[in-house]
Amino acid sequence: MRCYRERFIMSSNKIYILDVTNRDGVQTSRLGLAKLEKTMINIYLNETGIFQSEFGFPTTHHEANYLNANLELVEKGAIGPMRLEGWIRAVVGDVELALQAVPGLKHVNVSISTSDQMILGKFQGRISHEDVIKKMTDAVDRAKSLGLESIGVNAEDASRTGIKYLISFAAAAKEHGADRVRYCDTLGYDDPFTIYDRVKVLAEEVGLPVEMHCHNDLGMAVACSVAGAKGAVDGGVDAYINTTVNGIGERAGNADLLATILAIKHSAGFEGKYVLDEGVDLSKSWKIAKYASYAFGVPIPVNQVGVGDNAFAHESGIHADGALKDRRNYELFDFEELGRGEPHIVETGRTITTGAYGGIKGFRDVYEKLEIEFHNDDEAREILDLVRCANVTTQKPLVADELRFIAKYPEQARKILTLVP
């Protein structure tokens, strides 16, 4: 019997991460983030080396100050090279409104439903399949004419859309200058096998990079995301995966950021075979997961991939013995890789906090511990006022990084904290 060794020629195409916590995550029923918290998520995602953050809704009035301020942070070098991209409907008027409200916007995703179910059940037959493509291409044309640098086109409910029509939709998007097509598994309907096959065909037929946007209704969001990415790369194009921090998203959630990256880096079907964007830095994983948990008010499950309390815990005699002898016996990757392992110091004595009703003495004590000094009392009182407003919007004590951010970027912080009805 002859033995054959598996051979794999690594593709030149890559897999990129596009996080949608600040768009899909904040749409989660009963949850949400203050604008300061959304800003901190952007800063942490940037530190993690994420390619792009879908940072909000430029046609939504209460988002405008936050969006504009975050684009100012890009200009100041506080965020970058990560892109900030806005989500809008595939409507010409929305494209125009987005650029009026957020003039510095450079990246957008335009979205429209494509499945028979939604064209009939959501649009109630008011528009046809041909109308859907026309609305999308008109929106792309207008976005191009207004000078946007990148345009993604979202096929909502792509997993329940006939593949021939989906190919026509994506081909029209490409013809009009779109940079990517987003394959939305809006209801978590796909499985890893169907999404691989469908995305591979889509990539081969159209030759346009494909984004995977998978929901977790059947518990397969991460599996479908990485399988779809594999299908895109095998089909000859770059792949983009939409994630959220801790998997927070509508209904049962989206593909978890950390679990998705770990699957690409360490699973048998990917390791050494597919190229992940080299900018990704998992050492920030612990910090961003803990912050998102605090900001959303949602505890991290004990068995959460990589960051759950039990992710590196061993009790069974056989497991503990094996892990102590060689961590690779029962640990597929290292906790240090995720930024875990440092002691977590908890104050158990006197604690001074600063918030909505804090005074200047307590405020100065808090900032002195952060080793931040103010030039004079006027500067200190200006930052104190911002901290008070921030506490009102978050309704929880500000963490050290939030306090540092306000002191370093008071002008942008003021804009982020300003909501005009």
C-alpha positions in Angstrom: 0.0 0.0 0.0 1.4 3.4 -0.9 1.1 6.2 1.6 0.2 9.7 0.5 1.3 12.7 2.5 -1.3 15.6 2.5 0.0 18.5 0.5 -1.4 22.0 0.6 -0.1 25.0 -1.3 -0.9 28.1 0.9 -3.1 30.6 -1.0 -2.0 34.2 -1.3 -5.5 35.3 -0.3 -6.0 36.2 3.3 -8.7 36.2 6.0 -9.5 39.5 7.7 -11.6 40.3 10.8 -14.3 42.9 10.6 -15.8 43.4 14.0 -19.5 44.5 14.3 -19.9 44.8 18.1 -20.7 48.6 17.8 -23.4 47.9 15.2 -24.8 44.4 15.6 -23.8 43.9 19.2 -25.5 47.1 20.4 -28.7 46.1 18.5 -29.1 43.3 21.0 -32.4 43.4 22.8 -32.1 44.6 26.4 -28.5 45.5 26.0 -26.5 48.5 24.7 -23.4 50.7 25.1 -22.9 54.3 25.9 -21.0 56.3 23.3 -17.9 56.4 25.5 -18.1 52.6 25.8 -18.4 52.2 22.0 -15.4 54.4 21.6 -13.4 52.3 24.1 -14.4 49.2 22.1 -13.0 50.8 19.0 -9.7 51.6 20.7 -9.4 48.1 22.0 -10.3 46.6 18.7 -7.6 48.7 17.1 -5.1 47.5 19.7 -6.1 43.9 18.8 -5.2 44.6 15.2 -8.7 44.2 13.8 -9.0 45.3 10.1 -12.2 47.2 10.5 -14.8 48.2 13.0 -18.4 48.7 11.9 -18.7 51.6 14.3 -22.3 52.6 14.0 -25.2 54.1 12.0 -24.3 57.4 10.3 -28.0 58.1 9.4 -29.0 57.9 13.1 -29.1 61.3 14.7 -27.8 60.3 18.1 -24.8 58.6 16.6 -23.4 61.6 14.7 -21.3 63.2 17.4 -19.8 59.9 18.5 -19.0 58.9 14.9 -17.5 62.3 14.0 -15.4 62.3 17.2 -14.1 58.8 16.5 -13.1 59.9 13.0 -11.2 62.8 14.7 -9.5 60.2 16.9 -8.3 58.6 13.6 -6.8 61.9 12.5 -5.1 62.2 15.9 -3.6 58.7 15.6 -5.5 57.3 18.6 -7.2 54.9 16.2 -5.4 53.4 13.2 -4.7 51.6 11.0 -8.1 50.0 11.7 -10.8 51.3 9.5 -14.1 52.7 10.9 -17.0 51.8 8.7 -20.7 52.8 8.9 -23.8 50.7 8.2 -26.6 52.1 6.0 -29.5 50.8 4.0 -29.1 50.4 0.3 -31.0 53.6 -0.3 -29.6 56.6 -2.2 -31.1 59.0 0.3 -29.4 57.2 3.2 -26.0 57.4 1.4 -26.4 61.2 1.0 -27.7 61.6 4.6 -24.7 59.6 5.9 -22.2 61.9 4.3 -24.1 65.0 5.4 -24.1 63.9 9.0 -20.6 62.4 9.0 -18.6 64.2 6.4 -15.4 62.4 7.2 -16.8 58.9 6.6 -14.7 56.9 4.2 -16.0 53.3 4.5 -19.6 52.0 4.3 -21.6 48.8 4.0 -25.0 49.2 2.3 -27.5 46.5 3.1 -30.7 45.1 1.5 -32.6 41.8 1.8 -32.2 39.3 -1.0 -34.1 36.1 -0.1 -37.6 35.2 -1.4 -38.8 35.1 2.1 -37.8 38.7 2.9 -38.6 40.1 -0.6 -42.2 38.7 -0.1 -42.5 38.6 3.6 -40.7 41.8 4.6 -41.1 44.0 1.5 -44.7 42.6 1.1 -44.2 42.3 -2.7 -43.7 46.1 -3.1 -40.4 45.5 -4.9 -39.2 42.7 -7.2 -35.9 40.9 -7.3 -34.8 43.2 -10.1 -35.7 46.2 -8.0 -33.5 44.9 -5.1 -30.5 44.8 -7.4 -31.4 48.2 -8.8 -31.7 49.8 -5.4 -28.3 48.3 -4.4 -26.5 49.4 -7.5 -28.0 52.9 -7.3 -26.7 53.2 -3.7 -23.3 51.9 -4.7 -23.1 54.4 -7.6 -24.0 57.3 -5.3 -21.5 56.2 -2.7 -18.8 56.1 -5.4 -19.7 59.5 -6.7 -19.4 61.0 -3.2 -15.8 59.7 -3.0 -16.2 56.9 -0.4 -13.0 54.8 -0.3 -14.5 51.3 0.2 -18.0 50.0 -0.2 -19.3 46.7 1.1 -22.6 45.3 -0.2 -24.7 43.3 2.3 -27.0 40.5 1.0 -29.3 40.1 4.0 -30.6 36.5 4.4 -28.1 35.3 1.8 -28.2 31.8 3.2 -31.8 31.5 2.2 -31.3 33.2 -1.1 -31.2 31.2 -4.3 -27.6 30.8 -5.4 -28.2 31.9 -9.0 -29.8 35.1 -7.8 -27.1 35.7 -5.2 -24.5 35.4 -8.0 -26.4 37.9 -10.1 -26.6 40.3 -7.1 -22.9 40.0 -6.3 -21.9 40.4 -9.9 -23.9 43.6 -10.2 -22.3 44.9 -7.1 -18.9 44.2 -8.5 -19.7 45.8 -11.9 -20.7 49.0 -10.1 -17.5 49.1 -8.0 -18.3 47.5 -4.7 -15.3 46.1 -2.9 -16.9 43.2 -1.1 -20.2 41.3 -0.8 -21.4 40.4 2.7 -22.9 36.9 2.8 -25.3 37.3 5.7 -26.5 34.1 7.5 -29.0 36.3 9.1 -30.9 33.5 10.9 -28.0 31.1 11.5 -29.6 28.8 8.9 -26.4 27.6 7.3 -24.2 24.7 8.5 -20.4 24.7 7.9 -20.8 22.4 4.8 -23.5 24.4 3.0 -21.9 27.8 3.6 -18.5 26.4 2.4 -20.1 25.2 -0.8 -22.2 28.3 -1.5 -19.5 30.8 -0.7 -16.9 28.9 -2.8 -19.3 29.0 -5.8 -20.0 32.7 -5.2 -16.3 33.5 -5.1 -15.5 31.4 -8.2 -18.3 32.8 -10.2 -18.0 36.5 -9.3 -14.4 37.0 -8.2 -15.4 39.5 -5.5 -14.1 39.2 -1.9 -16.7 37.7 0.5 -17.6 38.7 4.0 -19.1 36.1 6.4 -21.8 37.5 8.7 -23.1 34.6 10.8 -25.6 34.4 13.6 -25.7 31.8 16.3 -29.3 30.7 16.3 -28.2 27.0 15.8 -25.0 27.4 17.8 -22.8 27.3 14.6 -21.8 31.0 14.1 -18.1 30.4 14.6 -18.0 27.2 12.6 -20.0 28.7 9.7 -17.8 31.8 9.7 -14.5 29.9 9.4 -16.0 27.4 6.9 -17.3 30.2 4.8 -13.9 31.9 4.9 -12.3 28.7 3.8 -14.8 28.6 0.9 -13.9 32.1 -0.2 -10.2 31.6 -0.1 -10.5 28.2 -1.9 -12.6 30.1 -4.4 -9.8 32.5 -5.1 -10.7 35.6 -3.2 -9.9 37.3 0.2 -12.3 36.4 3.0 -13.6 38.7 5.7 -15.3 37.5 8.9 -17.7 39.6 10.9 -17.3 39.1 14.7 -18.5 40.6 18.0 -16.7 40.7 21.3 -17.9 37.8 23.5 -20.3 36.8 20.7 -22.8 39.4 21.9 -25.4 40.1 19.2 -29.1 39.8 18.2 -31.0 36.8 19.6 -28.4 34.1 20.2 -25.5 36.3 19.2 -22.9 36.5 16.4 -19.5 34.8 15.8 -17.3 35.4 18.9 -14.2 37.4 18.0 -11.7 35.4 20.0 -13.1 32.0 19.2 -13.1 32.8 15.5 -9.4 33.9 15.5 -8.4 30.9 17.6 -10.1 28.6 15.2 -8.2 30.1 12.3 -4.9 30.0 14.1 -5.1 26.6 15.8 -7.8 24.3 14.3 -6.6 21.3 12.2 -8.2 22.5 9.0 -6.6 26.0 9.1 -3.3 25.9 11.0 -0.5 26.5 8.6 -2.8 26.4 5.6 -4.7 29.7 5.5 -3.3 33.1 6.1 -4.8 35.3 8.9 -4.3 39.0 8.7 -0.8 39.5 10.3 -2.0 42.5 12.3 -4.1 40.5 14.7 -2.7 40.5 18.2 -4.4 38.1 20.6 -2.5 39.5 23.7 -5.4 42.1 24.1 -8.1 39.4 24.1 -8.4 39.2 27.9 -8.7 43.0 28.3 -11.3 43.5 25.6 -13.4 40.6 26.7 -13.5 41.8 30.3 -14.3 45.3 29.3 -17.1 44.3 27.0 -18.6 42.1 29.8 -18.5 45.1 32.1 -19.8 47.6 29.6 -22.7 45.4 28.4 -23.4 44.1 31.9 -23.2 40.5 30.7 -21.0 38.1 32.7 -18.5 36.0 30.7 -19.7 32.3 30.8 -17.5 30.1 32.8 -16.8 27.9 29.7 -16.3 30.9 27.3 -13.6 30.1 24.8 -10.2 31.4 25.9 -11.5 33.9 28.5 -13.9 31.9 30.6 -12.8 31.1 34.2 -12.6 27.4 33.3 -10.9 27.8 29.9 -7.5 26.8 31.5 -8.8 25.1 34.7 -8.0 21.5 35.4 -9.4 19.4 38.2 -9.7 15.8 37.1 -6.7 13.8 38.3 -5.7 12.6 34.9 -6.1 16.1 33.3 -4.3 17.9 36.1 -1.4 15.4 36.0 -1.2 15.7 32.3 -1.3 19.5 32.2 1.4 19.8 34.9 3.7 17.5 33.0 3.2 19.3 29.6 0.6 21.9 29.0 0.1 20.7 25.5 -1.5 17.5 26.9 -4.7 19.4 27.7 -4.2 23.0 26.4 -4.3 23.6 22.7 -3.0 27.2 23.0 -1.3 29.2 25.8 -3.2 31.5 28.1 -0.3 34.0 27.9 -1.1 34.3 24.2 -4.4 35.9 25.2 -3.0 38.3 27.7 -3.9 36.2 30.7 -1.8 35.2 33.6 -1.0 38.6 35.3 -2.2 39.0 38.9 -5.5 40.9 39.3 -5.3 43.3 42.2 -8.5 44.0 44.1 -8.6 46.9 46.6 -10.0 45.7 49.9 -9.4 48.9 52.0 -10.4 52.5 51.5 -11.7 53.2 48.0 -12.2 56.6 46.4 -14.2 56.7 43.2 -15.2 59.6 41.0 -18.5 59.9 39.2 -21.7 62.0 38.7 -21.6 63.5 42.1 -17.9 63.4 42.8 -15.9 66.3 44.1 -12.5 67.8 43.1 -10.6 66.2 46.0 -11.7 62.6 45.3 -11.3 63.3 41.6 -7.7 64.3 42.0 -7.0 61.3 44.2 -8.2 59.0 41.5 -6.2 60.6 38.8 -3.1 60.8 41.0 -3.2 57.0 41.3 -3.3 56.9 37.4 -0.2 59.1 37.5 -2.0 61.9 35.6 -1.4 65.5 36.6 -3.2 68.6 35.6 -1.6 72.0 34.9 -4.1 73.9 37.0 -7.4 73.8 38.8 -9.4 75.0 35.7 -8.1 72.0 33.7 -8.9 69.6 36.5 -12.4 71.0 36.8 -13.0 70.7 33.1 -12.0 67.0 33.2 -14.1 66.5 36.3 -17.2 67.8 34.5 -16.6 65.4 31.6 -16.1 62.5 34.0 -19.3 63.4 35.8 -21.2 63.4 32.4 -19.6 60.2 31.4 -20.7 58.5 34.6 -24.3 59.7 33.9 -24.2 58.1 30.4 -22.6 54.8 31.4 -24.4 54.5 34.8 -21.4 52.7 36.2 -18.0 53.6 37.7 -15.5 54.5 34.9 -12.6 52.2 34.4 -9.0 53.4 34.4 -8.8 53.4 30.5 -11.9 55.5 30.3 -10.5 58.0 32.7 -7.2 58.2 30.8 -9.1 58.6 27.5 -11.1 61.6 28.8 -8.0 63.3 30.2 -6.1 62.8 27.0 -8.8 63.7 24.5 -11.2 66.1 26.3 -12.4 67.7 23.1 -13.4 64.4 21.5 -14.8 63.1 24.9 -17.1 66.2 25.1 -18.4 65.5 21.6 -18.9 61.8 22.3 -20.9 62.7 25.5 -23.1 65.3 23.8 -26.5 64.0 22.7 -28.9 66.4 21.0 -32.6 65.3 20.7 
